[in-house]
Amino acid sequence: MNDMNWLAIYPEILLLAMGCVVALVDLWVTDEQRRPTYWLTQLTLLIVAGLHFSYFDAGLTTYAMQGMVVADPMGHLLAGFACIATLIAMVYARPYAGVREMLKGELFILSLFALLGINVMLSANNFLVVYLGLELMSLSLYALVALRRDHAVSTEAAMKYFVLGALASGFLLYGLSMMYGATGSLSIPEVFDVISKGIPNKSVLVFGVVFVVAGLAFKLGAAPFHMWVPDVYQGAPTAVTLLIGGAPKLAAFAITMRLLVEGMIGMAADWQQMMVVLSVLSLLVGNLAAIAQSNLKRMLAYSTIANMGFMLLAMTAGVVNESTKWGNNAYSSAMFYVITYVLTTLGTFGMVILLSRQGHEAEEIKDLAGLAKRSPWFALVMTLFMFSLAGVPPTVGFYAKLAVLQALVTTNVQAYLYLAVFAVVISLVGAFYYLRVVKVMFFDEPTDTAAIAAPGDVRVVMSLNGAAMLVFGVLPGGLMAWCAHAIMKTLST
């Protein structure tokens, strides 16, 4: 192990430096559209994404800072997609922010620092680094939610997010402190070694695992720790909702893998039961509550809860024996699911932003009425997003759900078979509220006949985003192979 291998954290150093450069450049920007700040931010995201994908392609695992940071294929792949997700979010957000007095340097700077926190979490190999990255990301997102200072609903959402986020951080920190007390180490590999050699204090470790899983469930938005998701998604400016619903989900998955699989796999029998309960409750609460929603952002928030429940199902399927082929397949299926879900949710909230205009937020499902008559192309793209979330072939959502179900069934454990059947049934129930949106777009009369004005870059990115739903659905092998390679290389080191 080379403790001074700065190559391991070079992308994070570059992201921090460029965040500071963007902040300084913005001081001298007089353009109301913030073009220099915007393009410098996008260039930074492209460079950092390229670095992460190139390091992933090399397939190496390196360490830095006395082993507190690890740069491995899983971290690089997720960090690359996190940068792409933030870049897409900036494209969608810019026109929306421009007419709502949000197009300020703070939007870009806080987004970069939130991404820096995500990158730190993705490369964490120590409990303290996990918490450092988590707080950097969370504090940046709290500030972004409150960016419209004079907007009462956004301010209320920011307060709720801050209070409940602080509670979640407290849960996680308390759990990590108990793990430290029981194992005598903050290093994730050393915690794994201590647990694998024999549990020194089982009761303390179990309590620690309980608090850690509760804190992770808060960050994932899994039931019954989901109460912040609908209120924050609805109350935050849609551009910020897009940022919250995107890249942070990749970070939440990564720290779940780092803490539970890489560090506490020896306690799998304890946290596996919690994961099963969280996934079942999330699927039930998310899908059933979404049916009753008339607000599109709130419906998508409950959809997020349900989708995180589906992802957690895959996490439970790999914990019986992490060294088996199907175990790694379960984790790679969960990784594939969360990446494709983020790509899908970027498009759905991007469409909400696209349909909004000055003085009007297109947040209600009825605001999509007659979209097929106003813009057949955007109606088709939105249909692809809805079909993907519902799991309708040939979209990527179908293959993602199929991969998770396959991971459950191939374990040859009867309880997992029942879970797979339950997931299929509840997904069929949940398909109703996605198809309702499609029905409203194609069969209801439009309440607004104004032409949909969208900048060229938004049209291009939205179209590519929609096309990705089909491309990854018809040809999922490449991305799935990336995920399998990342998981195999990461867990074998």
Disulfide bonds with the S-S distance in Angstrom:
none
